[in-house]
Amino acid sequence: MTSPRPLVERKQRQARARIIEAAQELFRDRGFDGVSVGDIAERAEVGRTTFFRHFGDKQEVVFAKEQELLETITAASRADDIAAARNVTEAIEQLRPILLTICTRAAADPEGYTRHFQLIAQHPELRDRDAAKVQQIADKLGDLLVNRGSDEPTARFAAHIAIACYQTVKRLGNNPHTLVDDIRAALEQVLTLGTEPQAEPPDPSRGIHTAGRGGPA
């Protein structure tokens, strides 16, 4: 006999998707402040109990994608058998494909991505929640490295450097069409710090030319 569990799970996923879609439509039409949980539930054709089974409040619906990305990191942490990073550089190298995958998924719908951050920018409470979600992603990335065997300081430092690259790209433009390439370039810059040839330091024995101040010519 077929277990009913897959059917229940599919219905739950469908209900969650309807809630997210309904919320996005309502936020776009009425603005965030003009929409209640009841409005979202009614548009999605679910009860309030079903809404709260999936989301703690209407702010959490705004960050549904971020929650999915957190779950992606958690799943990757359980599934892989990559050796522990021995230093920060190796740790960032390990985080690079994960962060790029996250950004690829986040920007898969460029218009939705842009609307998402426009909505966040308009509401202080959403900006606070966004900062908390970014911190959660940093924590999850650090957890992943620790689970692979990296020491705690290395893992946390590398995770925050990776997230700093993402935050910098967001601040400087946050273009969904170039997000992945911009993140890749930022990470590459970090990984090559200190490896580029340095100019030869001046030789003090030759003196320093200071025209007009009596220095050697």
N, C-alpha and C positions, 0 to 999 in steps of 0.2 A: 504494500500500500504506500502511495506517495505521501511524504510528509507535507503537512500544510505550511510548514515554516517558510519555505521559499516564496509561497504566495503571499504570506503575511509581510515578509520583508520587502517584496516588490511593491505592495500597496503602501507600505510606509515610505519607501523611496519616492513613489509617485506623489504622495501627500506632501512630502517635504518639497519636492520640485514645484508643486502648485503653489505652496506658500511663498516660496522665493519669487516665483514669477509674478504672483499677485502683488506682493510687497513692492517689487521693482516698478510695476505699472502704476501703483497708487502713489509711490514716492515721486515718480516722474510727473504725474498729473496734478497732485495736490500739495506736494512738498512733504518733507519728513514730519514736520510738526502738525500737519493737517490730517495725519493718518493714525488710527488707533489699532490695537491688536484685533479688536472686534471687526474693524473694516477689512483687515487682511484676511481674517478667518472667513468672513462672509464672501469675499471675492474668490478665495481659494476653494470655497465650498467644503470647509472642514469646521469642526467644532473648536472652541477655545482650548479644550483639553488636548486635542490633537496638536494645536499650535504649540502649546507649552511642553508637549512631549518632545518637540524638536528644537524649540528655541526658548531661552529664558525671558526674553523681552524683544521688542521690535528692533532695538539696536543690533541684537545678535543676528537678525535676518540680513542686515546690511553686510555683515561680515561672514556670511555663509561660505563664501569662496575661501576666505582665510582659514576657516575651520577645516575645510576639505584639504587644504594644503598642509595643515598640521597633522592630519591623519595620514597623509602621504609620507611625511617624514617618519612618523611612528612606524608605519608599515615597512619602510626601507630599513629602519633600525633593527627590526625583527628578522628581516629576510636575508640580509647580506652576511658574508663571512670575510670581509676585507680586513687585512691586518691592521693593527693599531698604528696610527700616525705617531712618529717618534719626535716630531717637532712641529712648530706652528706652520711652517711652510708646507709640510706634508699634510697637515690637517686642513689647511685651506684648499690644497689640491683635491682632497677628498670631498670637501664641501662644494667645490665648484660645479660639478655636474648636477648635484642635487638642487643648488640654488638656481641654476639655469633652467632646470626642469620646472621648478616652481614658477619662475618668471614666464616661461613659455605658456604654462597653463593659465596663469593669471591674466596674461595679455591676449589670450586666444580670441576674445571678443573685444576688439579695440574700442568700439563705441561704448560697450558696457563698462569697460575698464575706465574710460574717461568720465562717464557719468558717475561711477562709483566714487572716484576721488573728488569730483566736483561737489557731490553731496557731502562727503566728509569735511571738505574745506568750509562749508557753510555752517557747520554746527560744532561748537566746542566739545559737546559731550561725545560726538562721534570721533573727533580728533583724539580725545583722551582714550577712547576704546581702541582706535587704530594703533596708538602707541603701545597699548597693552598687548595687542595681537602681535605686533612686531617683536616685542619682548618675548612672547611665548614662542614665536618661531625661532628666535635666537636660542632660547632654552632648549628647544627640541633638537636643534642642530648640535648644541653642546652635548646633550644626552646621547645622541647618535655616536659621537666620537668617543665618549666615555664608554659606551657599550661595546665599542670596537677595541677598547683597551687603552686608549690615550689617558694620560694623567689629567686630572681635573683642571689645573691652571691652563694647560695647553689647549684643552678642548674648549673651555669657556672663552679664552682669548681669541682663538681662531674663529669661533662662531660669531663673536661680536665684530671682528674685522669684516667677515663676510657680510653681515647685516649692515655694517657701516657703508660698504660699497653700494648696497641696494638703496639705503637711505640717501646717500649722496646723489645717486642717479635720479631718484624721485625729486629731490630738491632742485636739481639743475634742469629738469625738463619733464621727466616722467611721461615720455612719449611711448605709448604702447607699441607703435610700429618699430621702434628701435630699442625697446627696453632690453631685450635679450643681448643684442650686440653691445649696448652700453654697459650692461653688467659684466659681460665677458671682458670688455676692455678695462673696466675698473679693476677687476680681479687680476688681470694680467699685469697691470701697473703695480699692484700690491706685491705680486709674486716676484717681480723683477727689481723691487727696491733693493738697492745696495749691490746689485750685480752689474750695473753699467760701469764702463771704464770711467775712472775719476781723473780730473785734470791733475797734472803733476804739481805738487805744492812748490811755492817759490823757494829758491835757495838763498837763505839769509846771508851767505858769504858774498853774494853778488851785490848786496845792498838794494835799497828800494829807491826808485827814481821819484823824487818829489820836486818837480820843477818849481823854481821860485822860492824854495824853502831851504836852500843850502845843501840839499841832498846831492849825492854823487850823480854826475851826468851819465 
